[in-house]
Amino acid sequence: MDTRKLVEVCYTPGEYAYFKDEFEIVVVIDVLRATSAICAAFDNGIASIIPVPTVEEAWEYKQKGYLAGAERKGQIVEGFDFGNSPFSYMKEEFRGKEVVLTTTNGTKSLDVAKDAETVVVGSFLNLNYLNEWLEKQNKNILCLCSGWQDKFNLEDSICAGAICDHLINTGNFTSVEDSSIAAKYLYLSAKDNYLGFLKSSSHRRRLKNLNLNEDIKYCLTPNQTNVIPILRNGKLVNIQEN
């Protein structure tokens, strides 16, 4: 009998319903840029992040005095002070604070997955640290890619493939879905040069047109943080501190 646990990849939040009942842990991935910004925020000492799916909800929190950020289509929503650039969260004003955030794709995925047993945030920034934690859990793991407006994207799929490849190589996990096998091979093709491989990807072009090249380079540079944001009671907190 095969006692290995499953690690699979779901390419978009819209496909999550097909997977959700089989997995105890969901890793939400939005490389460019929400989950990268969230990891940067916790690395900078933020206390917690309340992810909300709509701009209206974020605005309600802002009216109550919360630090609130909103991003749509790569840009800061009018009336908000920040969006989902990781560099926004490296300022002193965020340390020890609770922040509210809504983004085009990443916070939607967090909302879709919120009822799973365990929801954690993944990116290239915390890849090795997250992989080491995941391999100790002995549970079925789903990598939920945020995609772009419910469509497939390369960078999230490559990051998910990196997680699959690591866990399968431990000998304790297996993948049976074609989506996971494809993600793994995308990762193996891209791993020596993420920037080059993703040069013509749609979201990288989108962000480049918004003059966000520094964000792109930062988000595609692995293992800059040792944090694992985890969803608890509707808030993201750093797993190390809880």
DATA-V440685 format. One line per field, one symbol per residue. ss: DSSP state (H for helix, E for strand, - for the rest). burial: I if it has 16 or more other C-alpha atoms within 10 Angstrom, else O. Layout:
ss=???
burial=???
//
This chain:
ss=----EEEEEE--HHHHHH-HHH--EEEEE----HHHHHHHHHH----EEEE---HHHHHHHHH---EEEEEE--EE---------HHHHH-HHH---EEEEE---HHHHHHHH----EEEEE----HHHHHHHHH-----EEEEE--E--E--HHHHHHHHHHHHHHHH---EE---HHHHHHHHHHHHH---HHHH----HHHHHHHH---HHHHHHH---------EEEE--EEEEHHH-
burial=OOOOIIIIIIIIIOOIOOOIOOIIIIIIIIIIIIIIIIIIIIIIIIIIIIIIIIIOOIIOIIOOOOIIIIIIOIIIIOOIOIIIIIOIIIOOOIIOOIIIIIIIIIIIIIOIIIOOOIIIIIIIIIIIIIIOOIIOOOIIIIIIIIIIOIOIIIIIIIIIIIIIIIIIOOOIIIIOOOOIIOIIIIIOOIIOOIIOIIOOOOIIIOIOOOOIOOIIOIIIOIOIIIIIIIIIOOIIIIOOOO
//
